[in-house]
């Protein structure tokens, strides 16, 4: 497995995996497949996160197949710049249970430790995704609140845990 920052030439592989994640697990994301699938590749490339304060990591098989990803975005406001957020965490179903998400999480935490002034990273995870909650806890994230009815998918409500990791 190779883990590296995604670059603009990875945009199509990223978007394909992103759409797959939204379609297979609509309860886990604030975005939805129907709206996202209408986004053209030019727009995906335009919004592609590729800076020190906003980037994606991808886990690749030796054949360059993108099998997992995790995103990071630092808050832009000067008053909030001590915080960042993890988002879009997903591992393709065929590669789940093989340590890919653990490796991605470990690597992104290593990457963001080098950012000046960053003190904490937070994320939101749907409470019914118990494997993800266990993963984040094992890495040192702590739940600091639970938002009831955070997501509503096809008429069903899902709560989200808000978790923080202190650098």
mmCIF file of the C-alpha atoms, coordinates in Angstrom:
data_MODEL
# 
_entry.id   MODEL 
# 
loop_
_atom_site.group_PDB 
_atom_site.id 
_atom_site.type_symbol 
_atom_site.label_atom_id 
_atom_site.label_alt_id 
_atom_site.label_comp_id 
_atom_site.label_asym_id 
_atom_site.label_entity_id 
_atom_site.label_seq_id 
_atom_site.pdbx_PDB_ins_code 
_atom_site.Cartn_x 
_atom_site.Cartn_y 
_atom_site.Cartn_z 
_atom_site.occupancy 
_atom_site.B_iso_or_equiv 
_atom_site.pdbx_formal_charge 
_atom_site.auth_seq_id 
_atom_site.auth_comp_id 
_atom_site.auth_asym_id 
_atom_site.auth_atom_id 
_atom_site.pdbx_PDB_model_num 
ATOM 1   C CA . UNK A 1 1   ? 0.000   0.000  0.000   1.00 0.00 ? 1   UNK A CA 1 
ATOM 2   C CA . UNK A 1 2   ? 1.220   3.468  -0.914  1.00 0.00 ? 2   UNK A CA 1 
ATOM 3   C CA . UNK A 1 3   ? -0.152  6.496  0.932   1.00 0.00 ? 3   UNK A CA 1 
ATOM 4   C CA . UNK A 1 4   ? 0.451   9.921  -0.564  1.00 0.00 ? 4   UNK A CA 1 
ATOM 5   C CA . UNK A 1 5   ? -1.102  13.323 -1.052  1.00 0.00 ? 5   UNK A CA 1 
ATOM 6   C CA . UNK A 1 6   ? -3.523  13.433 -3.917  1.00 0.00 ? 6   UNK A CA 1 
ATOM 7   C CA . UNK A 1 7   ? -2.642  15.819 -6.713  1.00 0.00 ? 7   UNK A CA 1 
ATOM 8   C CA . UNK A 1 8   ? -4.721  17.366 -9.445  1.00 0.00 ? 8   UNK A CA 1 
ATOM 9   C CA . UNK A 1 9   ? -4.032  14.438 -11.783 1.00 0.00 ? 9   UNK A CA 1 
ATOM 10  C CA . UNK A 1 10  ? -5.770  12.222 -9.173  1.00 0.00 ? 10  UNK A CA 1 
ATOM 11  C CA . UNK A 1 11  ? -8.993  14.253 -9.357  1.00 0.00 ? 11  UNK A CA 1 
ATOM 12  C CA . UNK A 1 12  ? -10.913 11.722 -11.450 1.00 0.00 ? 12  UNK A CA 1 
ATOM 13  C CA . UNK A 1 13  ? -9.954  8.771  -9.232  1.00 0.00 ? 13  UNK A CA 1 
ATOM 14  C CA . UNK A 1 14  ? -10.825 10.845 -6.158  1.00 0.00 ? 14  UNK A CA 1 
ATOM 15  C CA . UNK A 1 15  ? -14.203 11.873 -7.566  1.00 0.00 ? 15  UNK A CA 1 
ATOM 16  C CA . UNK A 1 16  ? -15.083 8.331  -8.586  1.00 0.00 ? 16  UNK A CA 1 
ATOM 17  C CA . UNK A 1 17  ? -14.328 7.040  -5.074  1.00 0.00 ? 17  UNK A CA 1 
ATOM 18  C CA . UNK A 1 18  ? -16.114 10.023 -3.491  1.00 0.00 ? 18  UNK A CA 1 
ATOM 19  C CA . UNK A 1 19  ? -19.283 9.338  -5.479  1.00 0.00 ? 19  UNK A CA 1 
ATOM 20  C CA . UNK A 1 20  ? -19.072 5.653  -4.566  1.00 0.00 ? 20  UNK A CA 1 
ATOM 21  C CA . UNK A 1 21  ? -18.828 6.564  -0.877  1.00 0.00 ? 21  UNK A CA 1 
ATOM 22  C CA . UNK A 1 22  ? -21.865 8.838  -1.097  1.00 0.00 ? 22  UNK A CA 1 
ATOM 23  C CA . UNK A 1 23  ? -23.898 6.203  -2.922  1.00 0.00 ? 23  UNK A CA 1 
ATOM 24  C CA . UNK A 1 24  ? -22.974 3.279  -0.651  1.00 0.00 ? 24  UNK A CA 1 
ATOM 25  C CA . UNK A 1 25  ? -23.104 5.131  2.679   1.00 0.00 ? 25  UNK A CA 1 
ATOM 26  C CA . UNK A 1 26  ? -25.474 8.096  2.401   1.00 0.00 ? 26  UNK A CA 1 
ATOM 27  C CA . UNK A 1 27  ? -25.919 8.114  6.181   1.00 0.00 ? 27  UNK A CA 1 
ATOM 28  C CA . UNK A 1 28  ? -22.238 8.895  6.721   1.00 0.00 ? 28  UNK A CA 1 
ATOM 29  C CA . UNK A 1 29  ? -21.866 12.125 4.761   1.00 0.00 ? 29  UNK A CA 1 
ATOM 30  C CA . UNK A 1 30  ? -23.395 15.577 4.695   1.00 0.00 ? 30  UNK A CA 1 
ATOM 31  C CA . UNK A 1 31  ? -23.182 15.597 0.897   1.00 0.00 ? 31  UNK A CA 1 
ATOM 32  C CA . UNK A 1 32  ? -25.474 13.376 -1.116  1.00 0.00 ? 32  UNK A CA 1 
ATOM 33  C CA . UNK A 1 33  ? -24.887 11.304 -4.218  1.00 0.00 ? 33  UNK A CA 1 
ATOM 34  C CA . UNK A 1 34  ? -27.712 12.798 -6.288  1.00 0.00 ? 34  UNK A CA 1 
ATOM 35  C CA . UNK A 1 35  ? -26.413 16.376 -6.001  1.00 0.00 ? 35  UNK A CA 1 
ATOM 36  C CA . UNK A 1 36  ? -22.731 15.457 -6.159  1.00 0.00 ? 36  UNK A CA 1 
ATOM 37  C CA . UNK A 1 37  ? -23.167 13.330 -9.288  1.00 0.00 ? 37  UNK A CA 1 
ATOM 38  C CA . UNK A 1 38  ? -24.258 16.477 -11.157 1.00 0.00 ? 38  UNK A CA 1 
ATOM 39  C CA . UNK A 1 39  ? -20.876 18.116 -10.525 1.00 0.00 ? 39  UNK A CA 1 
ATOM 40  C CA . UNK A 1 40  ? -18.676 18.121 -13.620 1.00 0.00 ? 40  UNK A CA 1 
ATOM 41  C CA . UNK A 1 41  ? -14.982 17.286 -13.584 1.00 0.00 ? 41  UNK A CA 1 
ATOM 42  C CA . UNK A 1 42  ? -14.018 20.895 -14.385 1.00 0.00 ? 42  UNK A CA 1 
ATOM 43  C CA . UNK A 1 43  ? -15.690 21.979 -11.142 1.00 0.00 ? 43  UNK A CA 1 
ATOM 44  C CA . UNK A 1 44  ? -14.126 19.094 -9.209  1.00 0.00 ? 44  UNK A CA 1 
ATOM 45  C CA . UNK A 1 45  ? -10.680 20.147 -10.456 1.00 0.00 ? 45  UNK A CA 1 
ATOM 46  C CA . UNK A 1 46  ? -11.371 23.808 -9.661  1.00 0.00 ? 46  UNK A CA 1 
ATOM 47  C CA . UNK A 1 47  ? -12.270 22.979 -6.048  1.00 0.00 ? 47  UNK A CA 1 
ATOM 48  C CA . UNK A 1 48  ? -9.627  20.268 -5.610  1.00 0.00 ? 48  UNK A CA 1 
ATOM 49  C CA . UNK A 1 49  ? -7.901  20.742 -2.217  1.00 0.00 ? 49  UNK A CA 1 
ATOM 50  C CA . UNK A 1 50  ? -4.162  20.925 -2.803  1.00 0.00 ? 50  UNK A CA 1 
ATOM 51  C CA . UNK A 1 51  ? -2.332  23.214 -0.375  1.00 0.00 ? 51  UNK A CA 1 
ATOM 52  C CA . UNK A 1 52  ? -0.583  22.909 2.983   1.00 0.00 ? 52  UNK A CA 1 
ATOM 53  C CA . UNK A 1 53  ? -3.810  23.815 4.792   1.00 0.00 ? 53  UNK A CA 1 
ATOM 54  C CA . UNK A 1 54  ? -6.229  21.792 2.658   1.00 0.00 ? 54  UNK A CA 1 
ATOM 55  C CA . UNK A 1 55  ? -5.391  18.437 1.118   1.00 0.00 ? 55  UNK A CA 1 
ATOM 56  C CA . UNK A 1 56  ? -6.364  14.823 0.596   1.00 0.00 ? 56  UNK A CA 1 
ATOM 57  C CA . UNK A 1 57  ? -4.383  11.682 1.245   1.00 0.00 ? 57  UNK A CA 1 
ATOM 58  C CA . UNK A 1 58  ? -5.014  8.566  -0.761  1.00 0.00 ? 58  UNK A CA 1 
ATOM 59  C CA . UNK A 1 59  ? -4.179  4.922  -0.175  1.00 0.00 ? 59  UNK A CA 1 
ATOM 60  C CA . UNK A 1 60  ? -3.183  3.185  -3.400  1.00 0.00 ? 60  UNK A CA 1 
ATOM 61  C CA . UNK A 1 61  ? -2.614  -0.424 -4.337  1.00 0.00 ? 61  UNK A CA 1 
ATOM 62  C CA . UNK A 1 62  ? 0.568   -1.168 -6.207  1.00 0.00 ? 62  UNK A CA 1 
ATOM 63  C CA . UNK A 1 63  ? -1.417  -0.957 -9.471  1.00 0.00 ? 63  UNK A CA 1 
ATOM 64  C CA . UNK A 1 64  ? -2.301  2.714  -8.749  1.00 0.00 ? 64  UNK A CA 1 
ATOM 65  C CA . UNK A 1 65  ? -5.885  1.885  -7.772  1.00 0.00 ? 65  UNK A CA 1 
ATOM 66  C CA . UNK A 1 66  ? -7.174  4.411  -5.234  1.00 0.00 ? 66  UNK A CA 1 
ATOM 67  C CA . UNK A 1 67  ? -8.723  2.321  -2.463  1.00 0.00 ? 67  UNK A CA 1 
ATOM 68  C CA . UNK A 1 68  ? -9.137  4.851  0.350   1.00 0.00 ? 68  UNK A CA 1 
ATOM 69  C CA . UNK A 1 69  ? -8.950  8.549  1.165   1.00 0.00 ? 69  UNK A CA 1 
ATOM 70  C CA . UNK A 1 70  ? -9.046  11.106 3.935   1.00 0.00 ? 70  UNK A CA 1 
ATOM 71  C CA . UNK A 1 71  ? -9.281  14.888 3.716   1.00 0.00 ? 71  UNK A CA 1 
ATOM 72  C CA . UNK A 1 72  ? -7.971  17.715 5.886   1.00 0.00 ? 72  UNK A CA 1 
ATOM 73  C CA . UNK A 1 73  ? -9.049  21.345 5.955   1.00 0.00 ? 73  UNK A CA 1 
ATOM 74  C CA . UNK A 1 74  ? -7.610  23.973 8.272   1.00 0.00 ? 74  UNK A CA 1 
ATOM 75  C CA . UNK A 1 75  ? -9.935  26.727 9.397   1.00 0.00 ? 75  UNK A CA 1 
ATOM 76  C CA . UNK A 1 76  ? -9.226  29.898 7.398   1.00 0.00 ? 76  UNK A CA 1 
ATOM 77  C CA . UNK A 1 77  ? -10.106 32.588 9.912   1.00 0.00 ? 77  UNK A CA 1 
ATOM 78  C CA . UNK A 1 78  ? -7.223  33.855 12.035  1.00 0.00 ? 78  UNK A CA 1 
ATOM 79  C CA . UNK A 1 79  ? -9.308  33.253 15.157  1.00 0.00 ? 79  UNK A CA 1 
ATOM 80  C CA . UNK A 1 80  ? -9.938  29.636 14.151  1.00 0.00 ? 80  UNK A CA 1 
ATOM 81  C CA . UNK A 1 81  ? -6.643  28.737 12.443  1.00 0.00 ? 81  UNK A CA 1 
ATOM 82  C CA . UNK A 1 82  ? -5.522  26.682 15.449  1.00 0.00 ? 82  UNK A CA 1 
ATOM 83  C CA . UNK A 1 83  ? -8.115  24.082 14.360  1.00 0.00 ? 83  UNK A CA 1 
ATOM 84  C CA . UNK A 1 84  ? -8.504  21.750 11.428  1.00 0.00 ? 84  UNK A CA 1 
ATOM 85  C CA . UNK A 1 85  ? -11.090 19.222 10.344  1.00 0.00 ? 85  UNK A CA 1 
ATOM 86  C CA . UNK A 1 86  ? -10.885 15.716 8.920   1.00 0.00 ? 86  UNK A CA 1 
ATOM 87  C CA . UNK A 1 87  ? -13.506 14.927 6.299   1.00 0.00 ? 87  UNK A CA 1 
ATOM 88  C CA . UNK A 1 88  ? -14.459 12.502 3.545   1.00 0.00 ? 88  UNK A CA 1 
ATOM 89  C CA . UNK A 1 89  ? -12.910 9.423  5.143   1.00 0.00 ? 89  UNK A CA 1 
ATOM 90  C CA . UNK A 1 90  ? -13.704 6.361  3.075   1.00 0.00 ? 90  UNK A CA 1 
ATOM 91  C CA . UNK A 1 91  ? -12.173 3.007  2.178   1.00 0.00 ? 91  UNK A CA 1 
ATOM 92  C CA . UNK A 1 92  ? -13.580 1.016  -0.726  1.00 0.00 ? 92  UNK A CA 1 
ATOM 93  C CA . UNK A 1 93  ? -15.610 -1.937 0.533   1.00 0.00 ? 93  UNK A CA 1 
ATOM 94  C CA . UNK A 1 94  ? -13.241 -4.430 -1.164  1.00 0.00 ? 94  UNK A CA 1 
ATOM 95  C CA . UNK A 1 95  ? -10.371 -3.127 0.977   1.00 0.00 ? 95  UNK A CA 1 
ATOM 96  C CA . UNK A 1 96  ? -12.092 -2.604 4.313   1.00 0.00 ? 96  UNK A CA 1 
ATOM 97  C CA . UNK A 1 97  ? -10.817 -4.539 7.315   1.00 0.00 ? 97  UNK A CA 1 
ATOM 98  C CA . UNK A 1 98  ? -7.230  -4.543 6.015   1.00 0.00 ? 98  UNK A CA 1 
ATOM 99  C CA . UNK A 1 99  ? -5.819  -1.618 8.002   1.00 0.00 ? 99  UNK A CA 1 
ATOM 100 C CA . UNK A 1 100 ? -6.221  0.980  5.253   1.00 0.00 ? 100 UNK A CA 1 
ATOM 101 C CA . UNK A 1 101 ? -8.209  3.462  7.346   1.00 0.00 ? 101 UNK A CA 1 
ATOM 102 C CA . UNK A 1 102 ? -5.796  3.059  10.267  1.00 0.00 ? 102 UNK A CA 1 
ATOM 103 C CA . UNK A 1 103 ? -2.841  3.766  7.981   1.00 0.00 ? 103 UNK A CA 1 
ATOM 104 C CA . UNK A 1 104 ? -4.561  6.794  6.431   1.00 0.00 ? 104 UNK A CA 1 
ATOM 105 C CA . UNK A 1 105 ? -5.475  8.235  9.824   1.00 0.00 ? 105 UNK A CA 1 
ATOM 106 C CA . UNK A 1 106 ? -1.993  7.672  11.224  1.00 0.00 ? 106 UNK A CA 1 
ATOM 107 C CA . UNK A 1 107 ? -0.400  9.303  8.182   1.00 0.00 ? 107 UNK A CA 1 
ATOM 108 C CA . UNK A 1 108 ? -2.666  12.359 8.116   1.00 0.00 ? 108 UNK A CA 1 
ATOM 109 C CA . UNK A 1 109 ? -2.011  13.001 11.795  1.00 0.00 ? 109 UNK A CA 1 
ATOM 110 C CA . UNK A 1 110 ? 1.732   12.865 11.036  1.00 0.00 ? 110 UNK A CA 1 
ATOM 111 C CA . UNK A 1 111 ? 1.279   15.319 8.155   1.00 0.00 ? 111 UNK A CA 1 
ATOM 112 C CA . UNK A 1 112 ? -0.697  17.879 10.118  1.00 0.00 ? 112 UNK A CA 1 
ATOM 113 C CA . UNK A 1 113 ? 1.604   17.848 13.141  1.00 0.00 ? 113 UNK A CA 1 
ATOM 114 C CA . UNK A 1 114 ? 4.065   19.867 11.045  1.00 0.00 ? 114 UNK A CA 1 
ATOM 115 C CA . UNK A 1 115 ? 1.613   22.744 10.514  1.00 0.00 ? 115 UNK A CA 1 
ATOM 116 C CA . UNK A 1 116 ? 2.584   25.804 12.580  1.00 0.00 ? 116 UNK A CA 1 
ATOM 117 C CA . UNK A 1 117 ? 0.008   26.849 15.135  1.00 0.00 ? 117 UNK A CA 1 
ATOM 118 C CA . UNK A 1 118 ? -2.334  23.904 14.609  1.00 0.00 ? 118 UNK A CA 1 
ATOM 119 C CA . UNK A 1 119 ? -3.455  22.692 18.036  1.00 0.00 ? 119 UNK A CA 1 
ATOM 120 C CA . UNK A 1 120 ? -6.405  20.410 17.428  1.00 0.00 ? 120 UNK A CA 1 
ATOM 121 C CA . UNK A 1 121 ? -8.251  18.455 14.775  1.00 0.00 ? 121 UNK A CA 1 
ATOM 122 C CA . UNK A 1 122 ? -11.912 17.616 14.894  1.00 0.00 ? 122 UNK A CA 1 
ATOM 123 C CA . UNK A 1 123 ? -14.303 15.426 12.943  1.00 0.00 ? 123 UNK A CA 1 
ATOM 124 C CA . UNK A 1 124 ? -17.910 14.343 12.926  1.00 0.00 ? 124 UNK A CA 1 
ATOM 125 C CA . UNK A 1 125 ? -18.849 10.679 12.689  1.00 0.00 ? 125 UNK A CA 1 
ATOM 126 C CA . UNK A 1 126 ? -22.312 9.189  12.534  1.00 0.00 ? 126 UNK A CA 1 
ATOM 127 C CA . UNK A 1 127 ? -22.938 7.356  15.801  1.00 0.00 ? 127 UNK A CA 1 
ATOM 128 C CA . UNK A 1 128 ? -24.067 4.126  14.121  1.00 0.00 ? 128 UNK A CA 1 
ATOM 129 C CA . UNK A 1 129 ? -20.660 3.759  12.440  1.00 0.00 ? 129 UNK A CA 1 
ATOM 130 C CA . UNK A 1 130 ? -19.170 1.970  15.431  1.00 0.00 ? 130 UNK A CA 1 
ATOM 131 C CA . UNK A 1 131 ? -16.012 0.738  13.627  1.00 0.00 ? 131 UNK A CA 1 
ATOM 132 C CA . UNK A 1 132 ? -15.139 4.347  12.718  1.00 0.00 ? 132 UNK A CA 1 
ATOM 133 C CA . UNK A 1 133 ? -15.797 5.565  16.268  1.00 0.00 ? 133 UNK A CA 1 
ATOM 134 C CA . UNK A 1 134 ? -13.500 2.803  17.594  1.00 0.00 ? 134 UNK A CA 1 
ATOM 135 C CA . UNK A 1 135 ? -10.819 3.722  15.055  1.00 0.00 ? 135 UNK A CA 1 
ATOM 136 C CA . UNK A 1 136 ? -10.857 7.398  15.995  1.00 0.00 ? 136 UNK A CA 1 
ATOM 137 C CA . UNK A 1 137 ? -10.838 6.614  19.715  1.00 0.00 ? 137 UNK A CA 1 
ATOM 138 C CA . UNK A 1 138 ? -7.896  4.237  19.279  1.00 0.00 ? 138 UNK A CA 1 
ATOM 139 C CA . UNK A 1 139 ? -5.965  7.078  17.616  1.00 0.00 ? 139 UNK A CA 1 
ATOM 140 C CA . UNK A 1 140 ? -6.630  9.410  20.562  1.00 0.00 ? 140 UNK A CA 1 
ATOM 141 C CA . UNK A 1 141 ? -9.758  11.290 19.464  1.00 0.00 ? 141 UNK A CA 1 
ATOM 142 C CA . UNK A 1 142 ? -12.274 12.061 22.208  1.00 0.00 ? 142 UNK A CA 1 
ATOM 143 C CA . UNK A 1 143 ? -16.008 12.648 21.886  1.00 0.00 ? 143 UNK A CA 1 
ATOM 144 C CA . UNK A 1 144 ? -16.864 16.157 23.057  1.00 0.00 ? 144 UNK A CA 1 
ATOM 145 C CA . UNK A 1 145 ? -20.496 16.210 22.018  1.00 0.00 ? 145 UNK A CA 1 
ATOM 146 C CA . UNK A 1 146 ? -23.224 14.426 20.128  1.00 0.00 ? 146 UNK A CA 1 
ATOM 147 C CA . UNK A 1 147 ? -25.457 16.277 17.710  1.00 0.00 ? 147 UNK A CA 1 
ATOM 148 C CA . UNK A 1 148 ? -28.925 14.778 17.575  1.00 0.00 ? 148 UNK A CA 1 
ATOM 149 C CA . UNK A 1 149 ? -30.551 14.539 14.146  1.00 0.00 ? 149 UNK A CA 1 
ATOM 150 C CA . UNK A 1 150 ? -27.371 15.786 12.478  1.00 0.00 ? 150 UNK A CA 1 
ATOM 151 C CA . UNK A 1 151 ? -28.213 14.095 9.181   1.00 0.00 ? 151 UNK A CA 1 
ATOM 152 C CA . UNK A 1 152 ? -31.507 13.126 7.624   1.00 0.00 ? 152 UNK A CA 1 
ATOM 153 C CA . UNK A 1 153 ? -31.360 10.579 4.834   1.00 0.00 ? 153 UNK A CA 1 
ATOM 154 C CA . UNK A 1 154 ? -34.554 9.370  3.160   1.00 0.00 ? 154 UNK A CA 1 
ATOM 155 C CA . UNK A 1 155 ? -36.600 10.450 6.165   1.00 0.00 ? 155 UNK A CA 1 
ATOM 156 C CA . UNK A 1 156 ? -34.394 8.738  8.757   1.00 0.00 ? 156 UNK A CA 1 
ATOM 157 C CA . UNK A 1 157 ? -32.376 10.806 11.245  1.00 0.00 ? 157 UNK A CA 1 
ATOM 158 C CA . UNK A 1 158 ? -28.802 10.063 12.294  1.00 0.00 ? 158 UNK A CA 1 
ATOM 159 C CA . UNK A 1 159 ? -26.892 11.484 15.239  1.00 0.00 ? 159 UNK A CA 1 
ATOM 160 C CA . UNK A 1 160 ? -23.238 12.449 14.937  1.00 0.00 ? 160 UNK A CA 1 
ATOM 161 C CA . UNK A 1 161 ? -20.456 12.375 17.502  1.00 0.00 ? 161 UNK A CA 1 
ATOM 162 C CA . UNK A 1 162 ? -18.118 15.354 17.372  1.00 0.00 ? 162 UNK A CA 1 
ATOM 163 C CA . UNK A 1 163 ? -14.607 14.232 18.205  1.00 0.00 ? 163 UNK A CA 1 
ATOM 164 C CA . UNK A 1 164 ? -11.366 16.119 18.826  1.00 0.00 ? 164 UNK A CA 1 
ATOM 165 C CA . UNK A 1 165 ? -7.699  15.205 18.758  1.00 0.00 ? 165 UNK A CA 1 
ATOM 166 C CA . UNK A 1 166 ? -5.272  17.495 20.606  1.00 0.00 ? 166 UNK A CA 1 
ATOM 167 C CA . UNK A 1 167 ? -1.896  17.766 18.896  1.00 0.00 ? 167 UNK A CA 1 
# 
